Amino acid sequence: MSINTVQFQAGLSMPEFFASYGTEATKCYRALYRWRWPHGFRCPRCAG
């Protein structure tokens, strides 16, 4: 069976994540958005 590399990446534990970002959906969404687009969202079609 192959190992899921996402599960074994170094980073925040669940308690650390909740301590930093809370359990509210909005806080989680904002954190994921910043990680995905650290310089803001850019449209892949028009780069706008």
C-alpha positions, 0 to 999 in steps of 0.5 A: 500500500502506498503512503499518502505523502500529504498525511506525513508532511511536516507542519502544524498539528491539529491542536496547533492549527486550532490554536492559531486559526480557531475552529470557525469556518471563516478563519479556516477558509481565510488561512487556506486562501492565504496558503493557496494564494499568498500574493492574492488570487489571480485568474488563471485565464486572464491573470487579472 
